[in-house]
Amino acid sequence: MEVTQALRACGGVARLRDLVALGCTRHDVSVARGAGEIVDVARGLVSLPGTGIERLAAARLHGTLTCTTALGQRGVAVLHSPQFTCVEVDRASGAASRRPDGVRLHFRTGAPTPRRAMRVAPVPEALDAAGSCLDEREHLVAVDSALHQGLVRPDQIAAFTRATRRRREWLLAHMDGRAESPPETLARLDLARAGIAVHPQRYVEGVGRVDLVAGDRAVVEVDGRQHHDNPAAFQRDRYRDRELLRRGYVVLRFTYRDLCGAAPISVADAVRAALAAARTPSPSPR
């Protein structure tokens, strides 16, 4: 096996003994190093150029990328960009004395030692570990994203062992794999907490699916980060809004920043205000 191919099989970073076990000779490694196809990371540890610092950190600690770091690498949405690289190691590994800056260690007695230099935790395992770094809302966003993509099953969430029992039960009560984005999850949660019945991905005749229906008259739509960069989508949504209004719905449209920014809007308050205004007769023109 070629050295670069072997490194890709190891996730981009490997110990020399791992490459030898995959059929590479030390001469192959030396030639690849001289050609700039691989770079030295530490003594006995090499990587492909451009390998992410997260994987390099896990390899140096001979640990497992977990929590939000692993979720990001597996394509699961997280509400905020992680500030730390999360690496799981065994409590007896001595990794605390070797922890690089920017790394948060997750200690677990009997944590599996990666067969090669490092591993990336599977989504169910990373979601379980994320309970120690994320608050409820952030955790729910990740769970919804994983459910939506088919990367985790409800029974696997029910089997969480590292998250607290309270957190596990809360997630089971509030999660919904129909959510297509983090702000959609947050809007649904805000409405549910306010005691407003919410129906995700409801089909409306003549319009199609809408993100959320709150109560029986309010349609809540969430625009993505790049929504207005697509003129066709923008125009289509204006038509949908007019059609919903014609059918008696109140339409509220929120941006990503409205719900995921530093000062998120209360969707429940906005829905209540819009419904109240819809019930108030318009003043007669003078």
URNOR-V421668 format. One record per residue. N is the residue number from 1. OMEGA is omega as a letter, one per 30 degrees, with the letter a starting at -180 (none if undefined). D_LAST is the distance of its C-alpha to the last C-alpha in Angstrom with 2 decimals. Layout:
n=(N & N)
omega=(OMEGA & OMEGA)
d_last=(D_LAST & D_LAST)
This chain:
n=(1 & 2 & 3 & 4 & 5 & 6 & 7 & 8 & 9 & 10 & 11 & 12 & 13 & 14 & 15 & 16 & 17 & 18 & 19 & 20 & 21 & 22 & 23 & 24 & 25 & 26 & 27 & 28 & 29 & 30 & 31 & 32 & 33 & 34 & 35 & 36 & 37 & 38 & 39 & 40 & 41 & 42 & 43 & 44 & 45 & 46 & 47 & 48 & 49 & 50 & 51 & 52 & 53 & 54 & 55 & 56 & 57 & 58 & 59 & 60 & 61 & 62 & 63 & 64 & 65 & 66 & 67 & 68 & 69 & 70 & 71 & 72 & 73 & 74 & 75 & 76 & 77 & 78 & 79 & 80 & 81 & 82 & 83 & 84 & 85 & 86 & 87 & 88 & 89 & 90 & 91 & 92 & 93 & 94 & 95 & 96 & 97 & 98 & 99 & 100 & 101 & 102 & 103 & 104 & 105 & 106 & 107 & 108 & 109 & 110 & 111 & 112 & 113 & 114 & 115 & 116 & 117 & 118 & 119 & 120 & 121 & 122 & 123 & 124 & 125 & 126 & 127 & 128 & 129 & 130 & 131 & 132 & 133 & 134 & 135 & 136 & 137 & 138 & 139 & 140 & 141 & 142 & 143 & 144 & 145 & 146 & 147 & 148 & 149 & 150 & 151 & 152 & 153 & 154 & 155 & 156 & 157 & 158 & 159 & 160 & 161 & 162 & 163 & 164 & 165 & 166 & 167 & 168 & 169 & 170 & 171 & 172 & 173 & 174 & 175 & 176 & 177 & 178 & 179 & 180 & 181 & 182 & 183 & 184 & 185 & 186 & 187 & 188 & 189 & 190 & 191 & 192 & 193 & 194 & 195 & 196 & 197 & 198 & 199 & 200 & 201 & 202 & 203 & 204 & 205 & 206 & 207 & 208 & 209 & 210 & 211 & 212 & 213 & 214 & 215 & 216 & 217 & 218 & 219 & 220 & 221 & 222 & 223 & 224 & 225 & 226 & 227 & 228 & 229 & 230 & 231 & 232 & 233 & 234 & 235 & 236 & 237 & 238 & 239 & 240 & 241 & 242 & 243 & 244 & 245 & 246 & 247 & 248 & 249 & 250 & 251 & 252 & 253 & 254 & 255 & 256 & 257 & 258 & 259 & 260 & 261 & 262 & 263 & 264 & 265 & 266 & 267 & 268 & 269 & 270 & 271 & 272 & 273 & 274 & 275 & 276 & 277 & 278 & 279 & 280 & 281 & 282 & 283 & 284 & 285 & 286)
omega=(l & a & a & l & l & l & l & l & l & l & l & a & a & l & a & a & l & l & l & l & l & l & l & l & l & l & l & a & a & l & l & l & a & l & a & l & l & l & l & l & l & a & l & a & a & l & l & l & l & l & a & a & l & a & l & l & l & a & l & a & a & a & a & l & a & l & a & l & l & l & l & a & l & l & l & a & l & a & a & l & a & l & a & l & a & a & l & l & l & a & a & a & a & a & a & a & a & a & l & l & l & a & l & a & l & a & l & l & l & l & a & l & a & a & l & a & a & l & l & a & l & a & a & a & l & l & l & a & a & l & a & a & a & l & a & a & a & l & a & l & a & l & l & a & a & l & a & a & a & a & l & l & l & a & l & l & l & a & l & l & a & l & l & l & l & a & a & a & l & l & a & a & a & a & l & a & l & l & a & a & l & a & l & l & a & l & l & a & a & l & a & l & l & l & l & l & a & a & a & l & l & l & l & a & l & a & a & a & l & a & a & l & l & a & l & a & a & l & l & l & a & l & l & a & a & a & a & l & a & a & a & l & l & a & l & a & l & l & l & l & l & a & l & l & l & a & l & l & l & a & l & a & a & l & l & a & l & a & a & a & a & a & a & l & l & l & a & l & a & l & l & a & a & l & l & l & a & a & a & l & l & l & l & l & a & none)
d_last=(84.67 & 83.35 & 82.36 & 78.74 & 78.43 & 79.93 & 77.52 & 74.52 & 75.94 & 76.01 & 72.39 & 73.24 & 75.52 & 78.95 & 82.19 & 85.20 & 86.87 & 83.90 & 84.31 & 88.04 & 87.41 & 85.23 & 88.12 & 87.61 & 90.64 & 90.64 & 91.59 & 88.45 & 86.41 & 88.21 & 87.60 & 83.88 & 83.63 & 85.39 & 83.08 & 80.00 & 78.90 & 78.94 & 78.71 & 80.38 & 78.09 & 80.75 & 84.38 & 84.86 & 81.16 & 79.73 & 76.40 & 74.78 & 73.17 & 69.50 & 69.83 & 67.03 & 67.84 & 66.87 & 69.67 & 72.09 & 71.41 & 72.03 & 75.21 & 76.57 & 76.14 & 77.32 & 74.27 & 71.30 & 67.84 & 65.56 & 62.20 & 59.29 & 61.74 & 63.15 & 59.74 & 58.56 & 61.75 & 61.28 & 57.73 & 55.91 & 52.56 & 52.52 & 49.47 & 51.00 & 53.90 & 57.07 & 58.49 & 61.97 & 64.31 & 65.19 & 68.83 & 70.58 & 74.24 & 76.84 & 77.23 & 80.86 & 80.28 & 80.32 & 77.22 & 75.72 & 78.25 & 77.40 & 73.60 & 72.08 & 69.11 & 65.78 & 67.26 & 66.38 & 69.22 & 68.78 & 72.04 & 73.26 & 76.72 & 78.28 & 75.62 & 76.90 & 78.62 & 77.43 & 80.12 & 79.52 & 78.14 & 74.68 & 72.33 & 68.61 & 67.71 & 66.36 & 62.68 & 63.30 & 65.69 & 63.38 & 60.41 & 62.63 & 63.72 & 60.15 & 59.50 & 61.29 & 59.15 & 55.65 & 53.26 & 51.84 & 48.76 & 50.86 & 53.56 & 51.16 & 49.78 & 53.37 & 54.28 & 51.29 & 52.16 & 55.79 & 54.97 & 52.62 & 55.42 & 58.09 & 60.00 & 60.33 & 60.44 & 59.06 & 62.63 & 63.50 & 60.69 & 61.94 & 65.37 & 64.33 & 67.01 & 66.03 & 62.45 & 62.28 & 62.04 & 58.65 & 57.32 & 58.86 & 57.32 & 53.89 & 54.02 & 55.12 & 52.21 & 49.50 & 50.84 & 49.46 & 50.97 & 47.91 & 46.25 & 46.38 & 45.73 & 45.85 & 42.07 & 41.81 & 44.44 & 42.67 & 39.28 & 41.06 & 42.97 & 39.96 & 38.21 & 41.44 & 42.14 & 38.72 & 39.61 & 37.18 & 38.86 & 39.23 & 40.56 & 41.98 & 42.12 & 40.33 & 40.29 & 37.03 & 37.49 & 36.30 & 35.90 & 39.23 & 40.16 & 37.71 & 39.00 & 37.78 & 35.73 & 34.75 & 34.45 & 33.42 & 30.09 & 30.23 & 32.09 & 33.59 & 34.96 & 37.23 & 37.83 & 41.36 & 42.50 & 42.76 & 39.90 & 37.94 & 41.20 & 41.17 & 38.58 & 39.35 & 38.78 & 35.53 & 34.25 & 35.56 & 33.77 & 30.40 & 31.11 & 32.20 & 29.05 & 26.89 & 29.29 & 29.24 & 25.44 & 25.72 & 28.30 & 26.22 & 27.68 & 26.18 & 27.95 & 29.16 & 31.40 & 33.79 & 36.27 & 39.91 & 39.38 & 36.54 & 39.10 & 42.47 & 41.84 & 42.82 & 39.60 & 38.64 & 35.20 & 35.10 & 34.21 & 34.02 & 31.42 & 29.32 & 29.64 & 28.74 & 25.60 & 24.52 & 25.28 & 23.44 & 20.25 & 20.77 & 21.05 & 17.85 & 14.94 & 12.08 & 8.87 & 6.39 & 3.79 & 0.00)
